[in-house]
Amino acid sequence: MPLISRIMIRLSLVYFLVGTAIGALMLINKAFLVSPLIWFIFPIHIKFLIFGWIIQFTLGVAYWILPRFLETKGRGNPIPAWIMVAVLNLGILAVSFAPYGLGKTVGLTGRILEAVSVILFITLHWKRVVTYNT
């Protein structure tokens, strides 16, 4: 398994643990009122689990499992893949914490970064998949 996939899967598991801990805290708060302010972290819970865990885990496994190039037996230049990982995680963090005083511009920038990471993922893999069709 390539290092990029391992990093993405490990990061996704960190997002899973943090998102699950936030969810558990909210469930405890439902049973025993700890603080009504706990519900303000609900957006972080959702974004960490959907984008941080599920999407990042899926992209990490797909980077590993999709076919390599036929001629070179490699996955191509790893620099765009590292940029994809960095941009995705910056986008997740920006979108997650934007409602807490960072403003709508930070949230929009985070969504754009997430979209850029998906576009990078598609461009990284398009040539790898197409070579098997010819």
N, C-alpha and C positions, 0 to 999 in steps of 0.2 A: 504494500500500500504506500503510495507516495506521501511525502511529508506534508504537502498541502492538505490532502484529505485527512490525515491524522490530526492536524491542527484544527481544521474546520469541525471535525467530529468532537474533539475535546472541548472546543469553545461552545459547541451546541450543547454538550452535556453540562457545562457550567451555567449556561442560560437556563437549562432545564432545572437544575438544582435551585437556582435563585428564584425562578418563576414558580416552582412548586412550593418553596418556602414561603413566598409571598401569598400564594393561594391558601396554604395551611394557616397562615396568620389571619387571613380574612375569614376562614371557616371558624377558627377559634373565636374570633371577634363576634361572629354570628351567634355562637352558643353562649359565650360569656363576654359581655360588653367590656372590652379593654379600652377602646377609644373609637369614637366615630370618625376620627381623622384617618384611620387605617384604610378606609375606602378610597382615599385619594391616590393610593398607589395601585389601584385596579388597572389603569392603563399600562403601567410597567409590567404587571403580571401578564396581561394579554400579549403585549408586543414581545416580551422575552420568550413566551412559549410558542407563539406562532412564527415570528420571524427569526428569533435567536435560536430556538430549538429545532422546530420542524423544517423550516426552509433551509437553514444552514446545514443541518444534518443531511438533508436530501441532496443539496449541492455537493457536499463533501463526498458522499458515497458515489454520486454520479460522476464526479471528476475521476474517481478511481476506477469505476466499473465500465465506463464508456470506452469503446475501442481506441487503441493507439494508432498512430500513423503506420501504414503498411511498410513504407520504405525504411524509416529510421527506427521503428519500434519504440518511439518516445511519444510524449504528450505535447511536444512543442516547447516554445519559450515559456519558462515558468514565471517570468516577471509579470505578465498580465494576470496570471492566476493569483500571485501574491497581492497585486493591486486589487483584484476582485475581493479577496478575503478582507483586506483592510477597509475598503470602501463599504462593504456590506456591514461590517461591525461598527464603523463610524456612523453609518446610516441608522442602524438599529438603536444605538445609544442616543443619537440626536433626536430621533422620533420618540423614544421612550421618555426622555427627560424634558422635551420641549414644553409640555403643559405646565411645568413647574418654574415659570418665570423666565424661560429662555426665549419665548416669543414664537409667533407663527412662522417667521422666516427660518428659524432653526428646524422646525418640524418639516417645512416644505423642502429645505435643503436635505434633510435626512431621507425623505421619500425619494428625492432625486438620486441621492447616493445609492439607495437600495435598488432603484431601477437601473442605474448605471452598472451595478454589480451583476444584475441578471443579464443585461446586454453583453457585458464582458464574458459571462459564462457561456452564452449562446455563441458568441464569436470564437471563443476558444475551442468549442466542441464541434462547430459546424463542419469544418474541414476534416476533422477526424471521422465523423460519421459518414460524410459524403464519399470519402475515399473507398469505403467498403461497398458502395453502390455501383461503382464503375468497374 
